[in-house]
């Protein structure tokens, strides 16, 4: 039925695994965000509060990612004949803008804290940050591996980058708090400078997430790792003389292929149809993630070499 989730296959189970990894990360984010907020407020650390705010954006980002992945898993229908895969790239772009927005907000508050006298952070906040860094880095790796196994999900990659960014902000907070504690009176703003530095890292990560997402939304051609196997598979089909205008575009974790195949101009319509089907089958078997193949048959007008006498 239109708009229904795809039937579970080996490939779709990998996508479901990626969704499960994102959902697990969402729960972890919720727990860590609350922990960092409480520790930051009680321990007088704005860097830790900023870290908690970034984790809060992670929660919203994970919800966007999950929504995008679930929409992308729907079957194609009459209204969306190429499927819903672009929802993943759109979710990735939204998460990227959320990252950049969070970085701007953190930077503004960090500057405000720098110019406002306050007490040094409590030492126990360092223990919280060590645990956060370990958990967030491990969660990011888990999501990234699940994304790679599912075919490089743009939405899941964005979520993994969110976790990595959170780990980086926690490292910056750890350094800032350590400097403030070791330096003593007069070094209290080190914690806030760390938050300001972390905001810059978050913004850069947002840009890194945004670029591939926008590329997929604008149907940027994939690299040779995808194109070369498709081209080789089509050319290896008996009867195919050459290819023309090979176009490939990503949709979610899959690809749609459009290719012009040049063959014997004397070939019958039936033979051309069968050759087209063979090319489609070969391209689909050339690698995972080929969602659809459109083959245009053309006569090969190149002159043939005369038979040697």
Phi and psi in degrees as GROMACS dihedral restraints (atoms count N, CA, C in turn):
[ dihedral_restraints ]
;  ai    aj    ak    al  type     phi  dphi    fc
    3     4     5     6     1   -64.5    20    10
    4     5     6     7     1   139.4    20    10
    6     7     8     9     1    76.9    20    10
    7     8     9    10     1     2.9    20    10
    9    10    11    12     1   -87.2    20    10
   10    11    12    13     1   154.7    20    10
   12    13    14    15     1   -61.2    20    10
   13    14    15    16     1   151.1    20    10
   15    16    17    18     1   -65.1    20    10
   16    17    18    19     1   148.8    20    10
   18    19    20    21     1   -65.7    20    10
   19    20    21    22     1   133.5    20    10
   21    22    23    24     1   -60.7    20    10
   22    23    24    25     1   124.9    20    10
   24    25    26    27     1  -128.3    20    10
   25    26    27    28     1  -177.0    20    10
   27    28    29    30     1   -56.7    20    10
   28    29    30    31     1   -44.0    20    10
   30    31    32    33     1   -67.5    20    10
   31    32    33    34     1   -41.9    20    10
   33    34    35    36     1   -70.6    20    10
   34    35    36    37     1   -29.7    20    10
   36    37    38    39     1   -65.4    20    10
   37    38    39    40     1   -33.4    20    10
   39    40    41    42     1   -65.4    20    10
   40    41    42    43     1   -39.0    20    10
   42    43    44    45     1   -64.0    20    10
   43    44    45    46     1   -41.0    20    10
   45    46    47    48     1   -64.2    20    10
   46    47    48    49     1   -35.3    20    10
   48    49    50    51     1   -63.8    20    10
   49    50    51    52     1   -40.8    20    10
   51    52    53    54     1   -63.0    20    10
   52    53    54    55     1   -41.4    20    10
   54    55    56    57     1   -62.7    20    10
   55    56    57    58     1   -40.0    20    10
   57    58    59    60     1   -64.0    20    10
   58    59    60    61     1   -38.8    20    10
   60    61    62    63     1   -64.5    20    10
   61    62    63    64     1   -40.4    20    10
   63    64    65    66     1   -65.0    20    10
   64    65    66    67     1   -41.9    20    10
   66    67    68    69     1   -64.1    20    10
   67    68    69    70     1   -40.2    20    10
   69    70    71    72     1   -63.4    20    10
   70    71    72    73     1   -41.0    20    10
   72    73    74    75     1   -61.9    20    10
   73    74    75    76     1   -34.3    20    10
   75    76    77    78     1   -62.5    20    10
   76    77    78    79     1   -45.0    20    10
   78    79    80    81     1   -63.8    20    10
   79    80    81    82     1   -43.3    20    10
   81    82    83    84     1   -60.9    20    10
   82    83    84    85     1   -41.8    20    10
   84    85    86    87     1   -59.9    20    10
   85    86    87    88     1   -42.1    20    10
   87    88    89    90     1   -62.0    20    10
   88    89    90    91     1   -44.2    20    10
   90    91    92    93     1   -66.7    20    10
   91    92    93    94     1   -46.2    20    10
   93    94    95    96     1   -67.6    20    10
   94    95    96    97     1   -37.6    20    10
   96    97    98    99     1   -61.2    20    10
   97    98    99   100     1   -45.3    20    10
   99   100   101   102     1   -64.8    20    10
  100   101   102   103     1   -41.0    20    10
  102   103   104   105     1   -63.5    20    10
  103   104   105   106     1   -45.3    20    10
  105   106   107   108     1   -67.9    20    10
  106   107   108   109     1   -36.3    20    10
  108   109   110   111     1   -64.8    20    10
  109   110   111   112     1   -46.4    20    10
  111   112   113   114     1   -63.6    20    10
  112   113   114   115     1   -45.6    20    10
  114   115   116   117     1   -65.4    20    10
  115   116   117   118     1   -37.4    20    10
  117   118   119   120     1   -67.4    20    10
  118   119   120   121     1   -42.2    20    10
  120   121   122   123     1   -68.9    20    10
  121   122   123   124     1   -48.2    20    10
  123   124   125   126     1   -70.7    20    10
  124   125   126   127     1   -32.2    20    10
  126   127   128   129     1   -93.8    20    10
  127   128   129   130     1     4.4    20    10
  129   130   131   132     1    60.7    20    10
  130   131   132   133     1    43.8    20    10
  132   133   134   135     1  -121.6    20    10
  133   134   135   136     1   109.1    20    10
  135   136   137   138     1   -69.9    20    10
  136   137   138   139     1   -32.0    20    10
  138   139   140   141     1   -59.7    20    10
  139   140   141   142     1   -38.8    20    10
  141   142   143   144     1   -72.6    20    10
  142   143   144   145     1   -35.7    20    10
  144   145   146   147     1   -65.4    20    10
  145   146   147   148     1   -42.1    20    10
  147   148   149   150     1   -62.3    20    10
  148   149   150   151     1   -38.2    20    10
  150   151   152   153     1   -63.0    20    10
  151   152   153   154     1   -39.4    20    10
  153   154   155   156     1   -65.4    20    10
  154   155   156   157     1   -39.8    20    10
  156   157   158   159     1   -63.2    20    10
  157   158   159   160     1   -40.1    20    10
  159   160   161   162     1   -64.1    20    10
  160   161   162   163     1   -37.8    20    10
  162   163   164   165     1   -66.5    20    10
  163   164   165   166     1   -33.7    20    10
  165   166   167   168     1   -63.1    20    10
  166   167   168   169     1   -40.5    20    10
  168   169   170   171     1   -65.6    20    10
  169   170   171   172     1   -32.0    20    10
  171   172   173   174     1   -60.2    20    10
  172   173   174   175     1   -39.1    20    10
  174   175   176   177     1   -62.3    20    10
  175   176   177   178     1   -47.5    20    10
  177   178   179   180     1   -62.7    20    10
  178   179   180   181     1   -40.5    20    10
  180   181   182   183     1   -62.3    20    10
  181   182   183   184     1   -41.5    20    10
  183   184   185   186     1   -64.7    20    10
  184   185   186   187     1   -36.5    20    10
  186   187   188   189     1   -64.2    20    10
  187   188   189   190     1   -42.2    20    10
  189   190   191   192     1   -62.8    20    10
  190   191   192   193     1   -42.9    20    10
  192   193   194   195     1   -62.6    20    10
  193   194   195   196     1   -46.2    20    10
  195   196   197   198     1   -60.9    20    10
  196   197   198   199     1   -43.0    20    10
  198   199   200   201     1   -61.6    20    10
  199   200   201   202     1   -44.5    20    10
  201   202   203   204     1   -62.8    20    10
  202   203   204   205     1   -41.9    20    10
  204   205   206   207     1   -67.2    20    10
  205   206   207   208     1   -38.0    20    10
  207   208   209   210     1   -70.7    20    10
  208   209   210   211     1   -38.5    20    10
  210   211   212   213     1   -65.8    20    10
  211   212   213   214     1   -40.9    20    10
  213   214   215   216     1   -64.4    20    10
  214   215   216   217     1   -23.4    20    10
  216   217   218   219     1   -81.9    20    10
  217   218   219   220     1    -2.9    20    10
  219   220   221   222     1   -71.9    20    10
  220   221   222   223     1   154.3    20    10
  222   223   224   225     1   -70.7    20    10
  223   224   225   226     1   153.8    20    10
  225   226   227   228     1   -67.6    20    10
  226   227   228   229     1   154.3    20    10
  228   229   230   231     1  -144.2    20    10
  229   230   231   232     1  -173.6    20    10
  231   232   233   234     1   -64.0    20    10
  232   233   234   235     1   -32.5    20    10
  234   235   236   237     1   -79.4    20    10
  235   236   237   238     1   -33.9    20    10
  237   238   239   240     1  -127.0    20    10
  238   239   240   241     1    77.7    20    10
  240   241   242   243     1   -65.4    20    10
  241   242   243   244     1   -20.0    20    10
  243   244   245   246     1   -98.5    20    10
  244   245   246   247     1    10.8    20    10
  246   247   248   249     1    87.2    20    10
  247   248   249   250     1  -174.1    20    10
  249   250   251   252     1  -110.7    20    10
  250   251   252   253     1    16.4    20    10
  252   253   254   255     1   -58.0    20    10
  253   254   255   256     1   -29.5    20    10
  255   256   257   258     1   -63.4    20    10
  256   257   258   259     1   -16.8    20    10
  258   259   260   261     1   -60.8    20    10
  259   260   261   262     1   -31.1    20    10
  261   262   263   264     1   -65.1    20    10
  262   263   264   265     1   -47.7    20    10
  264   265   266   267     1   -64.5    20    10
  265   266   267   268     1   -38.4    20    10
  267   268   269   270     1   -63.2    20    10
  268   269   270   271     1   -42.0    20    10
  270   271   272   273     1   -62.9    20    10
  271   272   273   274     1   -40.4    20    10
  273   274   275   276     1   -61.1    20    10
  274   275   276   277     1   -40.8    20    10
  276   277   278   279     1   -66.1    20    10
  277   278   279   280     1   -41.1    20    10
  279   280   281   282     1   -61.5    20    10
  280   281   282   283     1   -44.8    20    10
  282   283   284   285     1   -62.5    20    10
  283   284   285   286     1   -38.9    20    10
  285   286   287   288     1   -61.3    20    10
  286   287   288   289     1   -45.4    20    10
  288   289   290   291     1   -64.7    20    10
  289   290   291   292     1   -34.4    20    10
  291   292   293   294     1   -65.0    20    10
  292   293   294   295     1   -41.1    20    10
  294   295   296   297     1   -59.6    20    10
  295   296   297   298     1   -47.9    20    10
  297   298   299   300     1   -66.2    20    10
  298   299   300   301     1   -37.7    20    10
  300   301   302   303     1   -64.8    20    10
  301   302   303   304     1   -41.0    20    10
  303   304   305   306     1   -63.4    20    10
  304   305   306   307     1   -38.8    20    10
  306   307   308   309     1   -64.3    20    10
  307   308   309   310     1   -39.1    20    10
  309   310   311   312     1   -65.3    20    10
  310   311   312   313     1   -43.7    20    10
  312   313   314   315     1   -63.1    20    10
  313   314   315   316     1   -42.9    20    10
  315   316   317   318     1   -63.1    20    10
  316   317   318   319     1   -40.6    20    10
  318   319   320   321     1   -63.2    20    10
  319   320   321   322     1   -42.6    20    10
  321   322   323   324     1   -62.4    20    10
  322   323   324   325     1   -45.3    20    10
  324   325   326   327     1   -68.7    20    10
  325   326   327   328     1   -34.9    20    10
  327   328   329   330     1   -62.9    20    10
  328   329   330   331     1   -43.0    20    10
  330   331   332   333     1   -62.9    20    10
  331   332   333   334     1   -41.0    20    10
  333   334   335   336     1   -62.3    20    10
  334   335   336   337     1   -40.1    20    10
  336   337   338   339     1   -70.2    20    10
  337   338   339   340     1   -32.6    20    10
  339   340   341   342     1   -62.5    20    10
  340   341   342   343     1   -39.6    20    10
  342   343   344   345     1   -88.8    20    10
  343   344   345   346     1     0.3    20    10
  345   346   347   348     1  -109.5    20    10
  346   347   348   349     1   118.5    20    10
  348   349   350   351     1   -60.7    20    10
  349   350   351   352     1   138.3    20    10
  351   352   353   354     1  -157.6    20    10
  352   353   354   355     1   173.2    20    10
  354   355   356   357     1   -80.7    20    10
  355   356   357   358     1   160.7    20    10
  357   358   359   360     1   -70.8    20    10
  358   359   360   361     1   153.1    20    10
  360   361   362   363     1   -65.7    20    10
  361   362   363   364     1   159.7    20    10
  363   364   365   366     1   -78.0    20    10
  364   365   366   367     1   144.2    20    10
  366   367   368   369     1   -59.4    20    10
  367   368   369   370     1   -33.1    20    10
  369   370   371   372     1   -66.4    20    10
  370   371   372   373     1   -14.7    20    10
  372   373   374   375     1   -65.1    20    10
  373   374   375   376     1   -23.7    20    10
  375   376   377   378     1   -67.0    20    10
  376   377   378   379     1   -37.0    20    10
  378   379   380   381     1   -63.4    20    10
  379   380   381   382     1   -42.4    20    10
  381   382   383   384     1   -60.3    20    10
  382   383   384   385     1   -42.2    20    10
  384   385   386   387     1   -68.7    20    10
  385   386   387   388     1   -37.3    20    10
  387   388   389   390     1   -60.3    20    10
  388   389   390   391     1   -45.4    20    10
  390   391   392   393     1   -64.4    20    10
  391   392   393   394     1   -39.6    20    10
  393   394   395   396     1   -63.6    20    10
  394   395   396   397     1   -45.2    20    10
  396   397   398   399     1   -59.2    20    10
  397   398   399   400     1   -46.5    20    10
  399   400   401   402     1   -62.1    20    10
  400   401   402   403     1   -45.2    20    10
  402   403   404   405     1   -68.2    20    10
  403   404   405   406     1   -44.7    20    10
  405   406   407   408     1   -67.9    20    10
  406   407   408   409     1   -39.6    20    10
  408   409   410   411     1   -65.4    20    10
  409   410   411   412     1   -42.4    20    10
  411   412   413   414     1   -64.6    20    10
  412   413   414   415     1   -39.6    20    10
  414   415   416   417     1   -65.9    20    10
  415   416   417   418     1   -42.1    20    10
  417   418   419   420     1   -60.8    20    10
  418   419   420   421     1   -42.2    20    10
  420   421   422   423     1   -64.3    20    10
  421   422   423   424     1   -38.8    20    10
  423   424   425   426     1   -64.8    20    10
  424   425   426   427     1   -44.4    20    10
  426   427   428   429     1   -66.2    20    10
  427   428   429   430     1   -41.5    20    10
  429   430   431   432     1   -63.2    20    10
  430   431   432   433     1   -41.9    20    10
  432   433   434   435     1   -65.0    20    10
  433   434   435   436     1   -41.3    20    10
  435   436   437   438     1   -65.0    20    10
  436   437   438   439     1   -37.4    20    10
  438   439   440   441     1   -64.6    20    10
  439   440   441   442     1   -45.3    20    10
  441   442   443   444     1   -62.3    20    10
  442   443   444   445     1   -39.5    20    10
  444   445   446   447     1   -66.5    20    10
  445   446   447   448     1   -30.2    20    10
  447   448   449   450     1   -86.2    20    10
  448   449   450   451     1    -2.2    20    10
  450   451   452   453     1   106.0    20    10
  451   452   453   454     1    30.8    20    10
  453   454   455   456     1    62.0    20    10
  454   455   456   457     1    66.7    20    10
  456   457   458   459     1   -68.0    20    10
  457   458   459   460     1   123.2    20    10
  459   460   461   462     1   -62.3    20    10
  460   461   462   463     1   -38.4    20    10
  462   463   464   465     1   -69.1    20    10
  463   464   465   466     1   -45.0    20    10
  465   466   467   468     1   -67.3    20    10
  466   467   468   469     1   -36.8    20    10
  468   469   470   471     1   -60.8    20    10
  469   470   471   472     1   -40.1    20    10
  471   472   473   474     1   -63.8    20    10
  472   473   474   475     1   -39.3    20    10
  474   475   476   477     1   -67.1    20    10
  475   476   477   478     1   -40.4    20    10
  477   478   479   480     1   -61.6    20    10
  478   479   480   481     1   -42.1    20    10
  480   481   482   483     1   -62.7    20    10
  481   482   483   484     1   -34.0    20    10
  483   484   485   486     1   -60.3    20    10
  484   485   486   487     1   -45.1    20    10
  486   487   488   489     1   -64.4    20    10
  487   488   489   490     1   -43.2    20    10
  489   490   491   492     1   -62.0    20    10
  490   491   492   493     1   -42.0    20    10
  492   493   494   495     1   -62.2    20    10
  493   494   495   496     1   -38.7    20    10
  495   496   497   498     1   -64.5    20    10
  496   497   498   499     1   -40.0    20    10
  498   499   500   501     1   -62.6    20    10
  499   500   501   502     1   -40.3    20    10
  501   502   503   504     1   -64.7    20    10
  502   503   504   505     1   -42.9    20    10
  504   505   506   507     1   -64.0    20    10
  505   506   507   508     1   -33.8    20    10
  507   508   509   510     1   -69.1    20    10
  508   509   510   511     1   -38.7    20    10
  510   511   512   513     1   -63.0    20    10
  511   512   513   514     1   -44.2    20    10
  513   514   515   516     1   -61.6    20    10
  514   515   516   517     1   -41.6    20    10
  516   517   518   519     1   -63.8    20    10
  517   518   519   520     1   -39.4    20    10
  519   520   521   522     1   -60.4    20    10
  520   521   522   523     1   -46.0    20    10
  522   523   524   525     1   -63.3    20    10
  523   524   525   526     1   -45.6    20    10
  525   526   527   528     1   -62.6    20    10
  526   527   528   529     1   -44.2    20    10
  528   529   530   531     1   -65.8    20    10
  529   530   531   532     1   -39.8    20    10
  531   532   533   534     1   -61.0    20    10
  532   533   534   535     1   -44.1    20    10
  534   535   536   537     1   -62.7    20    10
  535   536   537   538     1   -43.0    20    10
  537   538   539   540     1   -63.0    20    10
  538   539   540   541     1   -39.6    20    10
  540   541   542   543     1   -73.0    20    10
  541   542   543   544     1   -41.8    20    10
  543   544   545   546     1   -72.5    20    10
  544   545   546   547     1   -40.2    20    10
  546   547   548   549     1   -69.8    20    10
  547   548   549   550     1   -29.8    20    10
  549   550   551   552     1    80.1    20    10
  550   551   552   553     1  -157.5    20    10
  552   553   554   555     1   -54.4    20    10
  553   554   555   556     1   134.8    20    10
  555   556   557   558     1    98.5    20    10
  556   557   558   559     1   -17.8    20    10
  558   559   560   561     1  -103.9    20    10
  559   560   561   562     1     9.4    20    10
  561   562   563   564     1   -56.5    20    10
  562   563   564   565     1   -37.0    20    10
  564   565   566   567     1   -68.1    20    10
  565   566   567   568     1    -8.0    20    10
  567   568   569   570     1   -56.8    20    10
  568   569   570   571     1   -35.9    20    10
  570   571   572   573     1   -60.1    20    10
  571   572   573   574     1   -40.9    20    10
  573   574   575   576     1   -76.3    20    10
  574   575   576   577     1   -35.3    20    10
  576   577   578   579     1   -63.0    20    10
  577   578   579   580     1   -34.4    20    10
  579   580   581   582     1   -63.8    20    10
  580   581   582   583     1   -40.6    20    10
  582   583   584   585     1   -64.0    20    10
  583   584   585   586     1   -38.5    20    10
  585   586   587   588     1   -65.1    20    10
  586   587   588   589     1   -42.6    20    10
  588   589   590   591     1   -62.8    20    10
  589   590   591   592     1   -42.1    20    10
  591   592   593   594     1   -62.1    20    10
  592   593   594   595     1   -35.3    20    10
  594   595   596   597     1   -62.6    20    10
  595   596   597   598     1   -36.7    20    10
  597   598   599   600     1   -65.8    20    10
  598   599   600   601     1   -40.5    20    10
  600   601   602   603     1   -63.4    20    10
  601   602   603   604     1   -41.7    20    10
  603   604   605   606     1   -62.4    20    10
  604   605   606   607     1   -41.9    20    10
  606   607   608   609     1   -62.9    20    10
  607   608   609   610     1   -43.8    20    10
  609   610   611   612     1   -62.2    20    10
  610   611   612   613     1   -41.8    20    10
  612   613   614   615     1   -63.8    20    10
  613   614   615   616     1   -35.6    20    10
  615   616   617   618     1   -62.1    20    10
  616   617   618   619     1   -41.9    20    10
  618   619   620   621     1   -63.9    20    10
  619   620   621   622     1   -40.8    20    10
  621   622   623   624     1   -63.3    20    10
  622   623   624   625     1   -34.6    20    10
  624   625   626   627     1   -74.2    20    10
  625   626   627   628     1   -37.0    20    10
  627   628   629   630     1   -68.5    20    10
  628   629   630   631     1   -40.8    20    10
  630   631   632   633     1   -58.5    20    10
  631   632   633   634     1   -52.3    20    10
  633   634   635   636     1   -66.9    20    10
  634   635   636   637     1   -32.7    20    10
  636   637   638   639     1   -63.7    20    10
  637   638   639   640     1   -45.5    20    10
  639   640   641   642     1   -66.1    20    10
  640   641   642   643     1   -36.2    20    10
  642   643   644   645     1   -60.6    20    10
  643   644   645   646     1   -42.4    20    10
  645   646   647   648     1   -67.7    20    10
  646   647   648   649     1   -38.6    20    10
  648   649   650   651     1   -65.2    20    10
  649   650   651   652     1   -29.0    20    10
  651   652   653   654     1   -96.4    20    10
  652   653   654   655     1    13.5    20    10
  654   655   656   657     1    59.3    20    10
  655   656   657   658     1    42.2    20    10
  657   658   659   660     1   -62.8    20    10
  658   659   660   661     1   138.9    20    10
  660   661   662   663     1   -66.8    20    10
  661   662   663   664     1   138.0    20    10
  663   664   665   666     1   -70.8    20    10
  664   665   666   667     1   169.0    20    10
  666   667   668   669     1   -78.0    20    10
  667   668   669   670     1  -176.5    20    10
  669   670   671   672     1   -63.0    20    10
  670   671   672   673     1   -26.8    20    10
  672   673   674   675     1   -61.3    20    10
  673   674   675   676     1   -28.3    20    10
  675   676   677   678     1   -95.3    20    10
  676   677   678   679     1   -44.1    20    10
  678   679   680   681     1   -68.0    20    10
  679   680   681   682     1   -43.9    20    10
  681   682   683   684     1   -60.0    20    10
  682   683   684   685     1   -48.3    20    10
  684   685   686   687     1   -61.7    20    10
  685   686   687   688     1   -37.0    20    10
  687   688   689   690     1   -64.7    20    10
  688   689   690   691     1   -45.9    20    10
  690   691   692   693     1   -63.8    20    10
  691   692   693   694     1   -44.7    20    10
  693   694   695   696     1   -63.9    20    10
  694   695   696   697     1   -40.0    20    10
  696   697   698   699     1   -64.5    20    10
  697   698   699   700     1   -41.8    20    10
  699   700   701   702     1   -68.1    20    10
  700   701   702   703     1   -42.8    20    10
  702   703   704   705     1   -68.1    20    10
  703   704   705   706     1   -23.3    20    10
  705   706   707   708     1   -79.0    20    10
  706   707   708   709     1   -10.1    20    10
  708   709   710   711     1   -74.4    20    10
  709   710   711   712     1   125.0    20    10
  711   712   713   714     1   -56.8    20    10
  712   713   714   715     1   131.3    20    10
  714   715   716   717     1   104.8    20    10
  715   716   717   718     1   -18.0    20    10
  717   718   719   720     1   -84.6    20    10
  718   719   720   721     1   120.3    20    10
  720   721   722   723     1   -91.0    20    10
  721   722   723   724     1   -39.4    20    10
  723   724   725   726     1  -163.2    20    10
  724   725   726   727     1   168.8    20    10
  726   727   728   729     1  -117.2    20    10
  727   728   729   730     1   153.7    20    10
  729   730   731   732     1  -142.2    20    10
  730   731   732   733     1   136.9    20    10
  732   733   734   735     1    54.9    20    10
  733   734   735   736     1    56.9    20    10
  735   736   737   738     1   -76.6    20    10
  736   737   738   739     1   119.0    20    10
  738   739   740   741     1  -125.3    20    10
  739   740   741   742     1   133.0    20    10
  741   742   743   744     1  -133.3    20    10
  742   743   744   745     1   134.4    20    10
  744   745   746   747     1  -135.4    20    10
  745   746   747   748     1   146.7    20    10
  747   748   749   750     1   -85.5    20    10
  748   749   750   751     1   144.9    20    10
  750   751   752   753     1  -141.6    20    10
  751   752   753   754     1   102.3    20    10
  753   754   755   756     1    69.5    20    10
  754   755   756   757     1  -126.1    20    10
  756   757   758   759     1   -96.8    20    10
  757   758   759   760     1     7.1    20    10
  759   760   761   762     1  -119.7    20    10
  760   761   762   763     1  -179.5    20    10
  762   763   764   765     1  -134.8    20    10
  763   764   765   766     1   149.4    20    10
  765   766   767   768     1  -115.5    20    10
  766   767   768   769     1   131.7    20    10
  768   769   770   771     1  -113.8    20    10
  769   770   771   772     1   135.0    20    10
  771   772   773   774     1  -128.4    20    10
  772   773   774   775     1   119.0    20    10
  774   775   776   777     1  -141.2    20    10
  775   776   777   778     1   143.8    20    10
  777   778   779   780     1  -100.7    20    10
  778   779   780   781     1   122.4    20    10
  780   781   782   783     1  -106.5    20    10
  781   782   783   784     1   126.4    20    10
  783   784   785   786     1  -101.0    20    10
  784   785   786   787     1   130.1    20    10
  786   787   788   789     1  -140.2    20    10
  787   788   789   790     1  -176.3    20    10
  789   790   791   792     1   -55.0    20    10
  790   791   792   793     1   122.7    20    10
  792   793   794   795     1   -66.7    20    10
  793   794   795   796     1   -17.9    20    10
  795   796   797   798     1   -87.7    20    10
  796   797   798   799     1    -0.2    20    10
  798   799   800   801     1   -66.2    20    10
  799   800   801   802     1   139.9    20    10
  801   802   803   804     1   -71.7    20    10
  802   803   804   805     1   162.5    20    10
  804   805   806   807     1   -61.6    20    10
  805   806   807   808     1   -39.8    20    10
  807   808   809   810     1   -64.5    20    10
  808   809   810   811     1   -43.6    20    10
  810   811   812   813     1   -65.4    20    10
  811   812   813   814     1   -38.9    20    10
  813   814   815   816     1   -64.2    20    10
  814   815   816   817     1   -38.0    20    10
  816   817   818   819     1   -64.7    20    10
  817   818   819   820     1   -43.6    20    10
  819   820   821   822     1   -66.1    20    10
  820   821   822   823     1   -37.6    20    10
  822   823   824   825     1   -65.3    20    10
  823   824   825   826     1   -39.7    20    10
  825   826   827   828     1   -59.9    20    10
  826   827   828   829     1   -43.1    20    10
  828   829   830   831     1   -63.7    20    10
  829   830   831   832     1   -38.1    20    10
  831   832   833   834     1   -66.2    20    10
  832   833   834   835     1   -38.7    20    10
  834   835   836   837     1   -65.4    20    10
  835   836   837   838     1   -42.5    20    10
  837   838   839   840     1   -58.8    20    10
  838   839   840   841     1   -46.7    20    10
  840   841   842   843     1   -62.5    20    10
  841   842   843   844     1   -41.2    20    10
  843   844   845   846     1   -65.3    20    10
  844   845   846   847     1   -41.0    20    10
  846   847   848   849     1   -67.5    20    10
  847   848   849   850     1   -41.6    20    10
  849   850   851   852     1   -61.8    20    10
  850   851   852   853     1   -33.5    20    10
  852   853   854   855     1   -84.6    20    10
  853   854   855   856     1    -4.7    20    10
  855   856   857   858     1   -74.1    20    10
  856   857   858   859     1   -17.4    20    10
  858   859   860   861     1   177.6    20    10
  859   860   861   862     1   164.0    20    10
  861   862   863   864     1   -71.8    20    10
  862   863   864   865     1   153.8    20    10
  864   865   866   867     1    90.6    20    10
  865   866   867   868     1     3.3    20    10
  867   868   869   870     1   -79.5    20    10
  868   869   870   871     1   106.3    20    10
  870   871   872   873     1   -83.2    20    10
  871   872   873   874     1   -37.9    20    10
  873   874   875   876     1  -153.6    20    10
  874   875   876   877     1   149.8    20    10
  876   877   878   879     1  -134.5    20    10
  877   878   879   880     1   128.0    20    10
  879   880   881   882     1  -117.7    20    10
  880   881   882   883     1   119.5    20    10
  882   883   884   885     1  -111.5    20    10
  883   884   885   886     1   126.1    20    10
  885   886   887   888     1  -104.6    20    10
  886   887   888   889     1   122.0    20    10
  888   889   890   891     1   -89.3    20    10
  889   890   891   892     1   133.5    20    10
  891   892   893   894     1  -134.0    20    10
  892   893   894   895     1   148.8    20    10
  894   895   896   897     1   -74.8    20    10
  895   896   897   898     1   138.7    20    10
  897   898   899   900     1   -86.3    20    10
  898   899   900   901     1   109.6    20    10
  900   901   902   903     1   -91.3    20    10
  901   902   903   904     1     4.3    20    10
  903   904   905   906     1   -66.0    20    10
  904   905   906   907     1   135.0    20    10
  906   907   908   909     1   -65.1    20    10
  907   908   909   910     1   140.2    20    10
  909   910   911   912     1   -89.5    20    10
  910   911   912   913     1   148.2    20    10
  912   913   914   915     1   -68.9    20    10
  913   914   915   916     1   136.5    20    10
  915   916   917   918     1   -66.6    20    10
  916   917   918   919     1   147.5    20    10
  918   919   920   921     1   -67.4    20    10
  919   920   921   922     1   137.2    20    10
  921   922   923   924     1   -73.8    20    10
  922   923   924   925     1   137.0    20    10
